[in-house]
Amino acid sequence: MIPSIYEEKQVTVIQNHAFKGYKTITSVVLPASITQISLSAFYDCDALTEISIPKTVTTIQYFAFYGCHHLKTINYTGTISEWKSISKDGAFYSDPIVHCTDGDYEE
């Protein structure tokens, strides 16, 4: 789990390349404070199979999850409509199933 507070500051962005190439990460839970997942943040995290993304996220930048060949499940705390409104062009390598509060969605 990524903390919502770090060094007495609120965490709102997963920075560029923050976890790039971390081969042992299998799942991630993002706190509700996150609004952006930046460029290549989880690039080539090949063991990543599942991530929980809060509905506060408005942008998932290019290549954020590229190379995550085993990412199959996204747990999203918003609706399908809210998921579709997130800017996320080129963010995903695969087509994971997104579990939303009102049903499942496939990219």
C-alpha positions as CSV (number, residue, x, y, z in Angstrom):
1,M,0.0,0.0,0.0
2,I,1.2,3.5,-0.9
3,P,0.8,5.9,2.0
4,S,-1.4,9.0,1.7
5,I,1.0,11.0,3.8
6,Y,4.8,11.0,3.5
7,E,7.2,13.2,5.4
8,E,4.2,15.2,6.6
9,K,3.0,15.9,3.1
10,Q,0.0,14.5,1.3
11,V,0.8,12.2,-1.5
12,T,-1.2,13.2,-4.6
13,V,0.9,11.9,-7.5
14,I,2.8,8.7,-8.4
15,Q,5.8,10.3,-10.0
16,N,7.4,9.5,-13.4
17,H,9.2,6.1,-13.3
18,A,8.5,5.8,-9.5
19,F,8.3,2.0,-9.6
20,K,9.7,1.3,-13.0
21,G,11.2,-2.2,-13.3
22,Y,10.3,-3.4,-9.9
23,K,9.9,-7.1,-10.7
24,T,8.5,-8.2,-7.4
25,I,5.5,-6.0,-7.0
26,T,2.4,-8.1,-7.4
27,S,-0.4,-5.8,-6.2
28,V,-0.8,-2.1,-5.3
29,V,-3.4,-0.2,-3.4
30,L,-3.4,3.6,-4.0
31,P,-4.8,5.9,-1.4
32,A,-7.7,8.2,-2.0
33,S,-5.3,11.2,-2.0
34,I,-3.9,10.2,-5.4
35,T,-5.0,12.2,-8.4
36,Q,-2.4,11.3,-11.0
37,I,-0.3,8.3,-12.1
38,S,2.5,9.7,-14.0
39,L,4.6,8.6,-17.1
40,S,5.9,5.1,-16.8
41,A,5.2,5.0,-13.0
42,F,4.8,1.2,-13.0
43,Y,6.5,0.5,-16.3
44,D,7.8,-3.1,-16.7
45,C,6.5,-4.3,-13.3
46,D,5.9,-7.7,-14.9
47,A,4.7,-9.4,-11.7
48,L,2.0,-6.8,-11.1
49,T,-1.4,-8.6,-11.4
50,E,-3.8,-6.3,-9.5
51,I,-4.1,-2.6,-8.6
52,S,-6.7,-0.6,-6.7
53,I,-7.2,2.9,-8.1
54,P,-9.4,5.5,-6.2
55,K,-11.9,7.5,-8.1
56,T,-9.9,10.6,-7.2
57,V,-7.5,9.7,-10.1
58,T,-8.1,12.0,-13.1
59,T,-5.0,11.2,-15.2
60,I,-3.1,8.0,-15.9
61,Q,-0.2,9.1,-18.2
62,Y,1.3,7.4,-21.1
63,F,3.2,4.1,-20.4
64,A,2.1,4.1,-16.8
65,F,1.5,0.4,-16.9
66,Y,3.3,-0.6,-20.1
67,G,5.2,-3.9,-19.8
68,C,2.9,-5.0,-17.0
69,H,2.1,-8.2,-18.9
70,H,0.2,-9.9,-16.0
71,L,-2.0,-7.0,-15.0
72,K,-5.4,-8.5,-15.2
73,T,-7.5,-6.7,-12.5
74,I,-8.1,-3.1,-11.7
75,N,-10.3,-2.4,-8.7
76,Y,-11.7,1.1,-9.2
77,T,-13.7,2.9,-6.5
78,G,-15.9,4.9,-9.0
79,T,-18.4,4.1,-11.7
80,I,-17.8,2.9,-15.2
81,S,-18.7,6.4,-16.5
82,E,-16.1,7.9,-14.1
83,W,-13.5,5.4,-15.3
84,K,-14.2,6.2,-18.9
85,S,-13.7,9.9,-18.2
86,I,-10.1,9.4,-16.9
87,S,-7.4,10.5,-19.3
88,K,-5.4,7.3,-19.9
89,D,-4.3,7.1,-23.6
90,G,-1.5,4.7,-24.0
91,A,-1.3,3.9,-20.3
92,F,-1.9,0.1,-20.4
93,Y,0.0,-2.7,-22.1
94,S,-2.8,-5.2,-21.7
95,D,-6.6,-5.0,-21.4
96,P,-7.3,-5.6,-17.8
97,I,-10.8,-6.0,-16.4
98,V,-11.9,-2.9,-14.4
99,H,-14.1,-3.7,-11.5
100,C,-16.2,-0.5,-10.9
101,T,-18.9,0.1,-8.2
102,D,-21.6,-0.4,-10.8
103,G,-20.2,-3.3,-12.8
104,D,-17.2,-4.5,-14.7
105,Y,-15.6,-2.8,-17.7
106,E,-13.0,-4.1,-20.2
107,E,-10.7,-1.6,-21.9
